Amino acid sequence: MFQLEEKIWFWALCVIPAIIIIYLVLQLWKRHTQKKFADKALLKRLSPNRSVFKSVLKLVIICLAFAALAIALVNPKVGTKLETVK
């Protein structure tokens, strides 16, 4: 038997695509602003150890955290049978 107590909290999963869209827009803005500031060779000299992997990993962890929070708020219950307790 599988039961979901608060199904309304599944709407909280809509936050995840919003986070991804905001991340992509900010990355595009950041790239555009950096191109206006300096050329590619100078940017590599200014910040040589910039990691793309870390920012993507941060995004994935935040999305997983929101998904776990939404699933916890739904409060799924798993059992073999229902019992009525007086």
N, C-alpha and C positions, 0 to 999 in steps of 0.2 A: 504494500500500500504506500502510495506516495501522495502527500498532501502539501499544498502551499497555503500558508496562513494569510499573508498580506500580498496579494497579487498586484496591488496598485504600485508597489515599489519597483516593478519591472520597468516603469517609466524612467527610473533613475539611470538605466542603461543608456538612455539617449544622451547622457552627458559625455560618453566616450567619443562618439563621432564629433561632437562639438569641440572637445579637447584636441582631437587630431586636426580638425580644420583650423583651429586657432594656431596650433603648432606650425602647420604648413604655411599659413599666411605670414606668421612671424619670421619663418625661415626665408621666405621670398623677400620680405621687407628688409631683413638683415643683409641678404646678398645684394640687393639693389643699393642699399645705403653704403655698403662697403665698396661697391664699384664706383660710386660717386666720390668716395673719399680718396681712394688710391687704386693703382693698377694691381694686377694679380701677383706680380713678383714682389712688390713692396709689402703687400698684405702677408705673404708667406714669411718675409723677413720680420715683420712686426709681431706675428703670432705663429711661430713655426710648429708648435706642438698642439695645435687645435684638433680636437678629436670629434668626428661626426658620430662615431659609435656611442660615445657617452651620452650625447643628447638624445639619440634614438632610444638607448637603453632606459634613460630617465622617462621618456614618453611611454614606453611599454610598461614600466613599473607603475606609473601613475594610472594608466588605463586598467591594469590588472587590479590595482587597489580599489578603484571605483567599481569594477565588476564584482569583486569580493564583497564590498560594502553593500551593493545592491542585492546580491544573493543572500547576504546575511539578514538584510531588512525584510526580504520576502519570507524568511523563516521556513525553509522546507523541512518537512517531517517525513521520515521514512520508518516504516514498521511493517510487521507481517499481518497484523489484524487490528481492528479497532475494538477497544473495550470501553464500556460505559462504567464509570466509577461513581458510586453514590456517596 
